[in-house]
Amino acid sequence: MPTPRTDVSAFATGLAARLPGIWTSTYQRHAEYKDQIPTTNQVWDSGHVHYVVSTYVLAHEAVLHGPDAERLYVTHRPLYPRQFVVAPFEPEGIGLKPHHFHGVEEPNGIAVPNDPARAAALVTRRILPRYEQALHEVLHNAATQPEPPHRPAPPEVSQVLSLTYYDDGALGVPYTSVPPDARTALFAHGFQYHPHQAAFLLPAAYGEDGRALRVQALTRELAAQGLGVNLRRHTATQVSPPSTTPARPASPSSDAGTPAGARHP
């Protein structure tokens, strides 16, 4: 097992002193892997730093606090004794919810050398601009859309057209079930009226894709008129008919079926 790094505190202090603005460093040690989870769960990274904090036991870490509530995570890079990793933290704040982060590109972290001056230059150029942009987008989302964009329930409708797939492959609706305002739309989208079946049917010659497109167009048109559309499947209930097989006659005995008084040959 590699020897634990003990230079994280000194490096983090030197890095904080060289970043633009006022930054302070807070150093922490952890006895077990589970102790690092509350901190590492906040790391705003989906790449290498996320892999490091979720794979290795990191007994040492530091958190840098900067202007505008910016925070940076600092720890050693496992297997690389002359490198550290630096990554931003997700923003903290009352009212921030998961949907505020949706669509925001994670700023991610980087590996840096153990020279605080060179590391500060890399962090300033590669992390802080992306971090600032991501923070701005999250806070903008929180201000403009405080609640999740849940889809509203469909409006209530007074009339509903129920299209049915029948067992023989036909797609249609009985004439008596069609709201009067929907009849013209059915004709316009290819449904044909069959008097002997008393139903509007969509010809199978259109094919499955063609019928699906016509049903979609019909649904949009009727929805614009305030009519609902259902699509169902009709399955006939099969009832087993009573058995008509005659009972098997009993095997005849020597006298069975012989009329009284009849003689045997």
N, C-alpha and C positions, 0 to 999 in steps of 0.2 A: 504494500500500500504506500503511495507517495507520502512524503513528509508534508504535514500541513504547512501552508504558507502563513507567515507571520508578518509580512510587510504590507498587507492591505491597508492598514490604518495610515501608515506614513505616506503611501502612494496617494490615497484618497485625499489626504490633507493637502498635499502638494498640487494635486489636480484642481481642487476647489480654488486654491489661491490664484490659479492661472486662467480660469474661465472668465469670460466677460460678465460684468456685473458682480454682485455680492453673493457668494456661495459659501455654505458651511457644510462640514462633514460630520456625520454621526457613525461611529464604528460599533459593530456588534459581533459577538461570537455565539456559536451554536454548538451544543453538545451532541445533538442528534439531528438526523435528516428532517424529521417532522418539525423541528423548531424553525427551519428556514422557510417553510411553506407559506406562512402568512405574508412574508415579504416578497418571496419570488413569485407568488401568484399575481402580484401587481405589475410585474415586468411587462412592458408594452412591446413585445417582440414575438415574432412567429418564426424566426430563423435560428441562427446559431446560438444566440444567448438563451433562447427558450430551451434549446436542447441541453445546454450546459446546466441550467438551474433545475431541470426536471430529471436529469440523469445522474448527476454527481452529488455527493455529500460535500457541501461547502461550509466549512466550519467558521469562515471569516467573511464578512461583508461590510460594506459601508453604504450609506445613503447620503447623497449630496442634495442640499436644499438650496434652490436658487430663486431668482426673481420671478414674479408672476406665478407662484406656486409650482414652478418646475422642480422636478425631482429626478435624480439619476441614480441608478444602481451600479455599484462597483464591486467586483470580486476578482479573484485570481482565475486565470484560464487553466483548467486542468490539463496536465501533460505538457504544458508550455511554461516552464519556470520563469521566463523573461517576458511574459505577457499577462495582461489583465483584460477583462471584458467590461464594457460600459454600455448601459442601456437605459432608456427612459422608463418612467413609471406611468401607468394610466392616471389620468387626472382624478383628484378627489373632489367631492362636492356634494352637498345635499341636492337632490333632484336629478342627478345624473343616472340614467337608466340604460340598459343594454341597447335599446334601439337608437340611442344617440351616437353610438359607435358604429352603427351599420353604414357601410359604404365609405368609411374613413380608412385610408391606407395607414397601416401601422408604421410608426417611424423606425422601429427596430434599433438594435444596438450593433456594436462593432468590437473587434479585438484591437487593443492598443499596446504599444511597447511599454516597458516599465520605466520609461523616462517621462516624468510628469509634464514637462514642457512640450515634448513632441505629442504626447497623448492629448493635451489640452488643445493643440492646434487641430488634431484630427477630429476631436469631439465638436469643436466650434464649427468646423467646416462641414462635417458629415452627419452629425446628429441634431444639433440645435435647430438648424433651419427646418428640417423635416418635423421635428418635435413641435416647434412653434406653429407650423401649419396645421398639424393634426389637432393640437389643442384648440386652435381657432375654430376648426370645423366642428369638433365635438360641442364646444360651448355655443356655437351658432345653432346647431341642431337642438340643443336643450332649450334655447330661447324661443325658437320658432315652432318646435313640436314637443311640448313638454310631456304629452301622453303618447303611448304607442299608437301607431296608425292602424288600429283594428278595423277590419271591414264591417260596415254596418249591415244589419239584417235587411233582406229584401223588403220592399214595401208590400203592404197588403193589397191584394187584388180581388175584385168582385167576381171575375170570371176566369176560368182556367180551361185550357184546351189540353186534353190528355191524349197524346199519340201513343199507339200501341204496336209493339212487335208481336205478331201472331206466330203460332207454331209452324205454319206453312211458309213463313218468310215474308208475308205481307206486312207492310207498314202503313198504318192509317188510323182512322177514327170513325166510329159510327156517326151517321148524319145527325141523329138526335142529340149527340153529345157536343156538337159544334156550336159555339156561341155565334149568333148571327153576324157579329162584327168581324169574325175570323174567316168567313167563307170566301170572301174575295181574295184574301191573302193566301189561302190554300190553293186556289186556282192559279194565282200568280206565280207560285213556287213549284208548280208541276204536279200537284195532286189532282187526281181525276175522280169524278163521281161515278160510282157503279150502282145503278138502281137496283139490280137484282141482289146486291149485298147490302144495300142501304148504308153505304160507307164511302168516305173519301179515302183513296189509296194512292200511295206514291209508287209509280211503276218500278219494278225490279230492274228494268232495262237500264236505269241510270247507274247501277252498280252501287256498292256500299259507300264508296267515297262520294259519288255524286249525290246519293240520298242524304248523306251526312251534311254536305254543303248546303243542300236545300233546307234541311231542318234547321241548321244554324241561321240561315237567312230569314226563315220564317219566324224563328224565336226572337231575333232582333226586331223584326217589324212589329210583331205583336206586343213585345215588351214596350216599344215606343208608344203603343196605343193603350198601355196599362193592362194588358192581358197576360196572364201567366201561362206557361207551357210546361207540361210534364211529359216524360218519356217512360213508358212502362213496357213490361213484357207479359203477354197473356199465355198462361199455361193451363191447358185443359186438365181437369181432374179426371184421372183414369179410374173407373170403377169396374172391378172384375165382374163379368156377368155370371149368373148362376150356372152351375155345371149342368150340361145336357147329356152327359154320358150315361147311358142306361146302366142300371145295376147289373152286375154279373150274376147270371142265374146260378143257383146252387147245384152242386154236382148231383146227378140223379142216382138214387139207390136202386136196388133190384126191383122194388115195387113202385118207386116214385113215378108219378104221372100215368100210371096204368089204371084205366077206368075200372070201376067195380064190375066184377063178373067177366072181365076180359081174360082171354086165355093167352098163356105164353106159348110161343111156338116150340 
